[in-house]
Amino acid sequence: MINVFILAAGSATRFGGAIKQLLPYRGEPIIRRTIRLLKEDDPTIQPYVVTWHNELKFSDVKVIDTKTQPSRLSDTILLTEPYWGDKNVLLLGDVVYTESAIRNILANDNGISIFYRDRCPNKPHSERFALTFPKEYSDVLKELCIKSARIFRGTDYESCGGFYKLCCATHKESLLPYASPIKCNKYIRPFRDFFIYHIHQMWKPKQTLTLVPISDLITTDVDTKEDYENLLLGNKPDITFEPKTINYLAVVVLLYIVALLIFGGYI
């Protein structure tokens, strides 16, 4: 049996404090849509809603009451531990999922997996929408949650998404303290980020966590009012370079300039 947890214990600061999970999309609240899609795919699923909002404590759905707002997503995940089973799925309450996305997430059996998309509608960055893990990986996930909360506390990455920080927590820890804005000014930071990212990729334990792409162009999360407006309008992603692509191009240009300076007329 699959245990599904819909995480809805945030404060929606960027949305003005509104309960985003209740925003209507195609005639039903976002979170109700997710619950419906889950049950349509597998009628035996009885999802848990993890929240402290009274408005989200539905009478026909299991509720894990966090009592107060957890400090970060990793804390919310750890509150679900007593209810973990043989196979577990963590979804975000403010994400609009498609039927195919839900189907692929529920069918996944590859250790700890995070579902993501590189291009999201009108956003210049990637997004992560769901996490799945079997019972035998429970201790690994708990360790990642504790580690991500510890290493990012007080850094300029603390406001990043919780699933993103879990991914980063699999990296070499010795370089992560340099993520602090105190240790690097804003002009050097892009070069620092590029260096740290690629060093981490070389040292990252590949077997710890798997990234699984979501290919559809609808699944997206609602962080701001602009995100919601774009969702209702059905806006397609802007054609822009990914940050990593820009980093690669910057390095290529820099190496070319250095080569010109060294070899001069030979190029």
N, C-alpha and C positions, 0 to 999 in steps of 0.2 A: 504493500500500500504506500502511496505517495503522500507525504505530509507537506502541505503548502502553506507558507506564511506570507501574508501581504503586509509589508511594513508601512505603517502610516502614523508614525509617532513624531514627525517633525513639526516645526513651527511655521513653515512657509514664509520666512522673513522676506524673501525676494518677491513674494506675491502679496505683500501687505497683510499677512497674517490670516488670510482666508483659508478655509479647508479645501484645498485643491482637489482632493479625492472625490468631492461631491459635485465638482463642475460637470455640467452636462456635455456629453459628446454623442452625437447621433441618437438623441432621445433618451439617454440614460446616464446616470452619474458614472464617472470614470471607474471608480472602484467596483460598482455594481456590474459594469461591463466585464471587468476582469473575473469576477466571481462567476458570472454567467458562462463565459468562455471556458473556464476551468471545468465546470460541471457538464457542459456540452461535450467536451473532449473525453472526460472520464467521470461518469455519474457517481462513482464511489468516493470521489474527492470531497472532503469536508474542510475547506480552507480556514485557517485562523487569520483574523485581522488583529494586528499588533498595534495598539494605539492607546492614547490617553484622552482622546477627544470623545466626549459623550455622544456626539452626533454620528460617530462611526462604530459605536457599539450596537450592532444590529442584533435583533432578537433571533433571527434565523441563521446566524453565522457564529461559529466559535470565536471568542474574543480573548486575547491575552492583554490584560489591562496593565500598562506600564506605570499607572498612577500619576507619574509626572513625565515631563519631556526628557528623554535621554539626551546626554550631551552630544553623542555622535552615533552614526549608523552601526558601528561595531558594538556599541553598548546595547543597542536594540537587538542585534543578532544574538548576543549572548543571553538575553532575556528569554529567547525562544528555546534554549537548550533543553529544559526539562521535557519538551514536547517532541524532540527529534526522534525520528524512526529510522527504518532501514534505508529509505530514500527521502531526501528533503529538498524542497524548492523554496527559494526566497525571492519574492517579487516586490516591486515598489508600487505603493498605492497611487502615486501620481503619474504613472506611466500608462499610456494608451497602447495596448498590445493588439496585434492582429491574431486571427485564428491560427495562421501558420506559425507565428512566433510562439504562441502558447503550446502548440503541438510539438514543435521542435524542442522547446525547453523541457516539457514533461517527458519526452522520449530520451533525453540525454542520459548517458550512463558512464561518462568519462571522468571519474574522480571529482575533484573540485573544479567546476567550470563556471566561468563568468561570460554571459552573453552581452555582446557589445555591437556598436556600429561606428565606423570611422566618420561617416558623414551623416549629420542629423539636420533636419530642416532649419535653415537660417541660423545655424550655429557653427562657429569656426573650430569646434573641437569634437572629439569623440564622446560617446556616452555609453554607460554600462547599465543594463536593464534588469538583470536577473542573475542569481547564483544557484547552482545545484551541487549537492554533495551526498555521497552515500554514508552510512553509519560509520564505516571503518576510517573515514577521514575526519571524524568529529574533533579529535584532539588537534589535528593539523589546523582546522579552521579556527578553533578557539585560540590557538597560539598566534595565528595571523591577526585575529581581532585584537588581542592584547598588545601585540607588537606594534600594529598600525596606530593604535591610540597613543602608545608611549612615544614612538619616534617622531610623530608629526605634531605633537602637542607644542604649541608656541611657535610653529614655523609658518611661513607664508603658504604652505600647502594644506593647512588644517581645514580650510574652507572647501577643499576639493571634495568630490563625491566619495562616499564611503567605500563603494566597490573599487573605485580607482585606487584608493589608499591600500586596500587589501592586496591589489596587484603589486603595488610598490613595496609592500612589506615582504614580498618574496625576494627582493633584491638584497645585495650586499649592504649590510647595515652601516659599515664603517664610513661610507660616504654620505649617508643621509643627513647628518648634522649640518652639512654645508648648504642644506636647503634653507637655512634660516636667513631672513633678509638682513639681519645684523651683520652677517659675515660676508655680504656681497651687495654692492650698489646696483642700481637698476640698469646701468649701462653694461655691466659685466654679466648680469644674471642670465641673458639668453645663451651666452657661450658656456657658462657654468652648467646650465640645464642640459645643453647638448652633450657636454663631456660626461656628466653624471649618468645621463640616460644610457649612453652607449657602453660605459663601463659596467653599469648594472646588467645590461643585456648579456654581456660576456660572462658574468658571474652568476646570473640568475639560475636557480635550480629548476630546470625545465619541467620536471615531473610534478612539481608542487601544485600548479594551477594551470588550467587550460583556458584560453580565450576562444570563444565560439562566435563567429560573426552572425548577425541578423541581417538578412539581405533585403527585406522589404523596406519601402520608403515611408511607411506610416508609423510604425512603432517609434514612439518618442516620449520623452518625459516633459512635464509642464513645470518649469521652474519660475517663470515670470508671466506677467499678463501678456507680454508680447508673444511668448511661446504659445499661449492659449489662443490668441487671436490668429496666429499663423496656422495653428492646428485646425481651427474652424474654417479658415479660408482655403485650406489644402495647399498651402504654399510649398513649392519644391525647394530643395536645398539650393542655396546660393552657390555659384561656381567660384570657389575660392580655393587657394592652396591650403593644404593641411599644415599645421605648425611644423611637423617633422619634415615635410617636403621642403618648406622654406629653410629649415636648418641645413638640409642636405645641399640645397642650391647655394646657400651662403658659404658653406665649406668649399664647394667646388670652385666658386668664384675666387675665394681667398687663396686657394692653392694655385689657381691659374695666375693670379697677380704675383704671388711669390715666385712662381716659375719664370714669369716675365722679368722680374727684377734680377733673378740669379743668372738666367741663361740669355737674356737680352735678345739679340738678333737671331738666335738659333730656333726660336719658336715662331 
